[in-house]
Amino acid sequence: MATGVTSPARARIKSRTLRDDRWWVEPTITAAVLLAFVAYATFRAFWGKYYFAEPYLTPFYSPCITDKCVEGASHLGTPIPDFLPSAFSSPAVIILIIPLSLRLTCYYYRKAYYRSIWASPPACAVAEPHRSYSGETRFPLILQNIHRYALYVALAYNVLLFYDAVLTFRDADGEWGHMGLGTLIFLTNAVLLALYSFSCHSCRHIVGGKLRNFSKHPIRYRSWQLVSRLNERHAQIAWVSLVFVAFTDFYVWMVASGTISDLRFF
């Protein structure tokens, strides 16, 4: 029996697409941004340099908890010994698993990269190139089911990012009561990533799901309304937070390498 786009359940359309607009622009841009971020994050993770400039620790390496961390970067100690091969010895190789596990399984990002990279489907009224479809029932896509658990870990990670932002109120000598441009960048990054987590579809279900009557749970109902409003902007928050976390890392890179100096306000 024919499968995929030629199955009996599909519309009998001989044309490759019924679209006469530039439907390919959006998935192309989406793929380009996603692949650019993956390339940049991979490069920074394996490079293992210029990720800390007191008091700034890039979010790509936070928390720096292996004994490969540069001096001063291990705010929480180094409970994880260096057990990775030399090619994978960067602390970021371990740390990036946390945010990536949430991003890769996010409902919005699934739609984004399914359409833009896997072309399943690339756009409405455009035929799929695949001969069959199994959804998320087989490996590796069945791993998408870890999304809710990844959210729990990511929420804890958000707390660490705010902790890192608080630490940026110190100067290079560790004295408190100072603020620089990096402080504003770190605070903004922490807020954006927290908004991304709280606007998540799973977070919305956790807050207001499995309730028969909202009137009996007024606190959860108000919380659900707030999260629902954030959820309406989840796609925009996802992109802004993705770009800004890369910018935050880039700023630390520039400061740590001596290319620029951090602008100190007081």
C-alpha positions as CSV (number, residue, x, y, z in Angstrom):
1,M,0.0,0.0,0.0
2,A,1.2,3.5,-0.8
3,T,2.4,5.6,2.1
4,G,3.4,9.1,2.8
5,V,2.1,11.8,0.4
6,T,0.8,9.1,-2.0
7,S,-1.3,7.3,0.6
8,P,-5.1,7.0,0.0
9,A,-5.7,9.3,3.0
10,R,-3.9,12.2,1.3
11,A,-5.5,14.6,-1.2
12,R,-4.9,13.6,-4.8
13,I,-2.8,16.5,-5.9
14,K,-0.4,16.0,-8.8
15,S,1.3,19.4,-8.3
16,R,4.3,19.6,-6.0
17,T,2.6,22.6,-4.3
18,L,-0.6,24.7,-4.7
19,R,1.3,27.7,-3.3
20,D,2.2,30.6,-5.6
21,D,3.8,32.7,-2.9
22,R,7.3,32.6,-1.5
23,W,6.4,29.9,1.1
24,W,10.0,28.7,1.3
25,V,11.3,32.0,2.8
26,E,10.1,31.4,6.4
27,P,11.4,27.8,6.7
28,T,14.7,28.9,5.1
29,I,15.3,31.7,7.6
30,T,14.3,29.4,10.5
31,A,16.8,26.8,9.4
32,A,19.5,29.3,8.9
33,V,19.1,30.8,12.4
34,L,18.8,27.5,14.1
35,L,21.9,26.0,12.3
36,A,23.9,29.2,13.0
37,F,23.1,29.0,16.7
38,V,24.0,25.3,16.7
39,A,27.3,26.0,14.9
40,Y,28.2,28.9,17.2
41,A,27.3,27.0,20.4
42,T,29.2,23.9,19.3
43,F,32.3,26.0,18.5
44,R,32.2,27.8,21.9
45,A,31.5,24.6,23.8
46,F,34.5,22.8,22.4
47,W,36.9,25.8,22.3
48,G,37.0,26.0,26.1
49,K,38.5,29.5,26.1
50,Y,37.4,33.1,27.0
51,Y,34.3,32.1,28.9
52,F,35.0,33.9,32.2
53,A,36.0,37.4,33.0
54,E,35.4,38.3,36.6
55,P,32.6,38.6,37.5
56,Y,31.1,37.4,34.2
57,L,30.6,33.7,33.5
58,T,29.0,32.9,30.2
59,P,25.7,31.0,30.5
60,F,27.2,28.4,28.1
61,Y,29.5,27.3,30.9
62,S,27.4,28.0,33.9
63,P,27.6,26.3,36.4
64,C,31.2,25.5,35.8
65,I,31.5,22.4,37.9
66,T,34.4,20.4,36.5
67,D,38.0,20.7,37.4
68,K,38.7,22.0,33.9
69,C,37.2,25.4,34.9
70,V,39.5,28.4,34.9
71,E,40.3,29.9,38.3
72,G,37.4,31.9,39.8
73,A,34.8,30.4,37.4
74,S,33.6,27.6,39.7
75,H,31.0,29.5,41.8
76,L,29.5,26.2,43.1
77,G,32.7,24.2,43.3
78,T,33.9,21.4,41.1
79,P,32.0,18.2,42.2
80,I,32.4,16.6,38.7
81,P,35.9,15.4,38.0
82,D,37.3,15.7,34.5
83,F,36.4,12.3,33.0
84,L,35.9,13.3,29.4
85,P,38.5,12.7,26.6
86,S,40.7,15.7,25.9
87,A,38.6,16.5,22.8
88,F,35.5,16.8,25.0
89,S,37.1,18.3,28.1
90,S,35.3,21.6,27.9
91,P,32.9,22.1,30.9
92,A,30.3,23.4,28.4
93,V,29.9,20.0,26.9
94,I,28.2,18.8,30.1
95,I,26.4,22.1,30.9
96,L,24.8,22.7,27.5
97,I,22.9,19.4,27.8
98,I,20.4,21.1,30.2
99,P,19.2,24.0,28.0
100,L,19.4,22.0,24.8
101,S,17.3,19.2,26.2
102,L,14.5,21.7,26.7
103,R,15.0,23.6,23.4
104,L,15.2,20.5,21.2
105,T,12.0,19.0,22.7
106,C,10.1,22.3,22.9
107,Y,6.7,22.1,21.1
108,Y,7.3,25.3,19.2
109,Y,10.8,24.3,18.2
110,R,9.6,20.9,17.1
111,K,7.3,22.6,14.6
112,A,10.1,25.0,13.6
113,Y,12.7,22.4,12.8
114,Y,10.3,19.8,11.5
115,R,9.2,22.2,8.8
116,S,12.4,24.0,8.1
117,I,15.0,21.2,8.4
118,W,13.2,17.9,8.0
119,A,10.5,19.3,5.6
120,S,7.7,17.5,7.4
121,P,5.9,19.3,5.9
122,P,7.8,22.4,4.7
123,A,4.6,24.5,4.6
124,C,0.8,24.2,4.3
125,A,-0.3,22.8,0.9
126,V,3.2,21.7,0.1
127,A,3.9,18.0,-0.4
128,E,6.3,16.2,2.0
129,P,9.3,14.6,0.5
130,H,9.1,11.6,2.9
131,R,7.6,8.3,1.8
132,S,6.3,7.4,5.2
133,Y,5.4,8.9,8.5
134,S,5.7,7.5,12.0
135,G,5.3,10.7,14.1
136,E,7.1,10.6,17.4
137,T,6.6,6.9,18.1
138,R,10.0,5.7,17.1
139,F,13.7,6.4,17.9
140,P,15.0,9.1,17.9
141,L,11.8,11.2,17.9
142,I,10.3,9.3,20.8
143,L,12.9,11.1,23.0
144,Q,10.7,14.2,22.6
145,N,8.7,12.8,25.5
146,I,11.4,13.9,27.9
147,H,10.2,17.5,27.4
148,R,8.4,17.9,30.7
149,Y,11.2,16.5,32.7
150,A,13.7,18.7,30.8
151,L,11.5,21.7,31.9
152,Y,11.9,20.8,35.6
153,V,15.7,20.8,35.2
154,A,15.6,24.0,33.2
155,L,13.6,25.8,35.9
156,A,16.4,25.0,38.3
157,Y,18.9,26.2,35.7
158,N,17.0,29.5,35.5
159,V,17.6,30.0,39.3
160,L,21.3,29.5,38.6
161,L,21.3,32.2,35.9
162,F,19.8,34.7,38.3
163,Y,22.4,33.7,40.8
164,D,25.1,34.4,38.1
165,A,23.4,37.8,37.4
166,V,23.5,38.7,41.1
167,L,27.3,37.9,41.1
168,T,27.8,40.5,38.4
169,F,27.2,43.3,40.9
170,R,30.8,42.7,42.0
171,D,34.0,44.2,40.5
172,A,37.1,42.3,39.3
173,D,38.4,42.2,42.9
174,G,35.2,40.6,44.2
175,E,33.9,43.7,46.0
176,W,30.1,44.3,46.0
177,G,28.2,47.4,45.0
178,H,29.3,47.7,41.4
179,M,27.5,47.4,38.1
180,G,28.6,47.3,34.5
181,L,27.1,46.9,31.1
182,G,27.6,43.1,31.5
183,T,25.3,43.2,34.6
184,L,22.4,44.6,32.5
185,I,23.1,42.0,29.8
186,F,23.1,39.1,32.4
187,L,20.0,40.3,34.1
188,T,18.2,40.6,30.7
189,N,19.4,37.2,29.7
190,A,18.2,35.6,32.9
191,V,14.7,37.2,32.6
192,L,14.3,36.2,28.9
193,L,15.3,32.6,29.6
194,A,12.9,32.5,32.6
195,L,10.1,33.9,30.4
196,Y,10.9,31.2,27.9
197,S,10.5,28.5,30.5
198,F,7.4,29.9,32.0
199,S,5.7,30.5,28.6
200,C,6.3,26.8,27.7
201,H,3.3,24.7,26.8
202,S,4.2,22.1,29.4
203,C,4.5,24.8,32.1
204,R,1.0,26.0,31.2
205,H,-0.4,22.4,31.6
206,I,1.5,21.9,34.9
207,V,0.1,25.1,36.3
208,G,-3.6,24.6,35.2
209,G,-3.9,21.1,34.0
210,K,-6.0,18.2,35.5
211,L,-8.5,20.6,37.2
212,R,-12.2,20.0,36.9
213,N,-13.3,23.3,38.2
214,F,-11.1,26.5,38.2
215,S,-13.3,28.2,40.8
216,K,-12.2,25.8,43.4
217,H,-8.5,26.6,42.7
218,P,-8.4,30.4,42.4
219,I,-4.6,30.7,42.9
220,R,-3.8,28.1,40.2
221,Y,-6.4,29.7,37.9
222,R,-4.8,33.1,38.2
223,S,-1.4,31.5,37.7
224,W,-2.7,29.7,34.6
225,Q,-4.1,33.0,33.2
226,L,-0.7,34.6,33.6
227,V,1.2,31.7,32.0
228,S,-1.4,31.5,29.2
229,R,-0.7,35.2,28.3
230,L,3.0,34.4,28.2
231,N,2.3,31.3,26.1
232,E,0.7,33.4,23.5
233,R,4.1,35.0,22.9
234,H,6.1,31.8,23.3
235,A,7.4,31.8,19.8
236,Q,8.7,35.4,20.0
237,I,10.2,34.8,23.4
238,A,11.9,31.6,22.1
239,W,13.6,33.4,19.3
240,V,14.6,36.5,21.3
241,S,16.0,34.4,24.2
242,L,17.9,32.2,21.8
243,V,19.6,35.1,20.1
244,F,20.2,37.0,23.4
245,V,21.9,34.0,25.1
246,A,24.3,33.8,22.2
247,F,24.9,37.5,22.5
248,T,25.6,37.2,26.2
249,D,28.2,34.6,25.5
250,F,29.7,36.7,22.8
251,Y,30.0,39.7,25.2
252,V,31.8,37.6,27.7
253,W,34.1,36.3,25.0
254,M,35.0,39.8,23.9
255,V,35.6,41.0,27.5
256,A,37.6,37.8,28.5
257,S,39.8,38.0,25.4
258,G,40.6,41.7,26.0
259,T,38.9,42.8,22.7
260,I,36.7,45.2,24.6
261,S,36.5,46.5,28.1
262,D,33.3,46.2,30.3
263,L,31.6,49.5,30.7
264,R,31.3,50.1,34.5
265,F,28.6,52.4,35.6
266,F,29.6,52.5,39.3
